[in-house]
Amino acid sequence: MRMTSGVLLFCRKRKDLHVLLVYNGNSWSIPKGGIEKSESRRKTAIRELEEETSIKAPAQLEEIGYVDREPYERLYCFVGHGKGKPKPADDAEIADFYPLDQAKKMIAKYQLPLLDILNGLAPTL
């Protein structure tokens, strides 16, 4: 199983929770990528966020767990509050913030539990 790591970046617009998603020409996802041998999960998540969206990672990132896309991938997820206008780069064709309800309809199904975790944390964020 391939190990990957990514950032679920969120912001609030008019009190509504928005999340950053990228489109790679095939599916919508949080910015993510493969963990290299010399990298920690956190460093991978930060690198992928910056490579795919040109957004600098916030200083505070909290690991919230992982989801599996068996038998292919285990995705470790970090959550953080972000700002700025994403610019798609690397293998991302589109990168933008979307309202949580809309993002739930767009994101790859195996990543949907990550949005549910974020929604549960929302009152404390």
C-alpha positions as CSV (number, residue, x, y, z in Angstrom):
1,M,0.0,0.0,0.0
2,R,1.4,3.4,-1.0
3,M,1.7,5.9,1.9
4,T,0.6,9.5,1.2
5,S,0.1,12.6,3.2
6,G,-1.9,15.8,2.6
7,V,-3.4,18.9,4.1
8,L,-7.1,19.6,4.6
9,L,-6.9,23.4,4.5
10,F,-10.1,25.3,5.6
11,C,-11.2,28.9,5.9
12,R,-14.4,30.6,6.9
13,K,-16.4,32.8,4.5
14,R,-19.4,34.5,6.0
15,K,-19.3,32.0,8.8
16,D,-19.5,29.0,6.4
17,L,-16.7,26.5,6.3
18,H,-14.8,26.2,3.0
19,V,-12.1,23.6,2.2
20,L,-9.3,23.6,-0.4
21,L,-9.6,20.9,-3.1
22,V,-7.4,20.2,-6.1
23,Y,-8.4,18.6,-9.4
24,N,-5.8,16.5,-11.1
25,G,-7.7,15.9,-14.4
26,N,-9.3,12.7,-12.9
27,S,-10.6,13.4,-9.4
28,W,-11.0,16.0,-6.7
29,S,-8.8,15.6,-3.6
30,I,-7.1,17.4,-0.8
31,P,-3.6,18.4,-1.8
32,K,-1.5,15.2,-1.2
33,G,1.3,13.1,-2.4
34,G,3.6,10.2,-1.7
35,I,5.8,10.2,1.4
36,E,9.5,10.1,0.4
37,K,11.9,8.0,2.4
38,S,13.6,11.0,4.0
39,E,10.4,12.8,4.9
40,S,8.0,12.8,7.8
41,R,4.2,12.7,7.1
42,R,4.0,16.4,8.1
43,K,6.9,17.5,5.8
44,T,5.2,15.6,2.9
45,A,1.9,17.2,3.6
46,I,3.4,20.7,3.7
47,R,5.5,20.1,0.5
48,E,2.5,18.8,-1.4
49,L,0.3,21.7,-0.4
50,E,2.8,24.2,-1.6
51,E,3.6,22.3,-4.8
52,E,0.0,21.8,-5.8
53,T,-1.5,25.2,-4.7
54,S,1.4,27.7,-4.1
55,I,-0.1,28.3,-0.6
56,K,2.3,28.2,2.3
57,A,1.2,25.9,5.1
58,P,0.0,27.4,8.3
59,A,2.3,27.1,11.3
60,Q,-0.3,25.1,13.1
61,L,-1.2,21.8,11.5
62,E,-2.9,19.0,13.4
63,E,-2.8,15.4,12.3
64,I,-6.4,14.1,12.3
65,G,-5.8,10.5,11.2
66,Y,-5.9,8.6,7.9
67,V,-8.1,7.0,5.4
68,D,-7.5,4.0,3.2
69,R,-8.2,3.5,-0.5
70,E,-7.6,-0.2,-0.3
71,P,-5.4,-1.8,-1.6
72,Y,-3.7,1.2,-3.1
73,E,-3.2,4.0,-0.7
74,R,-3.2,5.2,2.9
75,L,-3.6,8.9,3.2
76,Y,-2.5,10.7,6.4
77,C,-4.3,14.0,6.9
78,F,-3.3,17.2,8.6
79,V,-5.8,20.0,9.1
80,G,-5.1,23.7,9.3
81,H,-6.6,27.2,8.8
82,G,-5.5,28.7,5.5
83,K,-5.8,31.8,3.5
84,G,-4.8,33.1,0.2
85,K,-5.7,32.5,-3.4
86,P,-4.5,29.0,-4.6
87,K,-2.7,28.8,-7.9
88,P,-2.8,25.3,-9.4
89,A,0.7,23.9,-10.1
90,D,2.5,20.6,-10.4
91,D,-0.2,17.9,-11.2
92,A,-3.1,20.1,-10.1
93,E,-5.2,21.6,-12.9
94,I,-7.7,23.4,-10.6
95,A,-7.2,24.5,-6.9
96,D,-9.7,26.5,-5.0
97,F,-11.7,26.7,-1.8
98,Y,-15.3,25.2,-1.9
99,P,-18.1,25.3,0.6
100,L,-18.1,22.1,2.7
101,D,-21.4,20.9,1.4
102,Q,-20.3,21.3,-2.2
103,A,-16.9,19.7,-1.4
104,K,-18.6,16.6,0.0
105,K,-20.1,16.0,-3.4
106,M,-16.8,16.6,-5.3
107,I,-14.1,14.9,-3.2
108,A,-13.0,11.3,-3.9
109,K,-15.3,9.1,-1.9
110,Y,-12.5,7.5,0.2
111,Q,-11.6,11.0,1.5
112,L,-15.1,11.9,2.5
113,P,-14.5,10.8,6.2
114,L,-11.9,13.5,6.4
115,L,-14.5,16.2,5.7
116,D,-16.8,14.6,8.3
117,I,-13.9,14.8,10.9
118,L,-13.4,18.5,10.0
119,N,-17.1,19.2,10.3
120,G,-17.1,17.7,13.8
121,L,-14.1,19.8,14.8
122,A,-15.6,23.0,13.3
123,P,-17.1,24.4,16.5
124,T,-13.7,24.3,18.2
125,L,-11.8,25.8,15.2
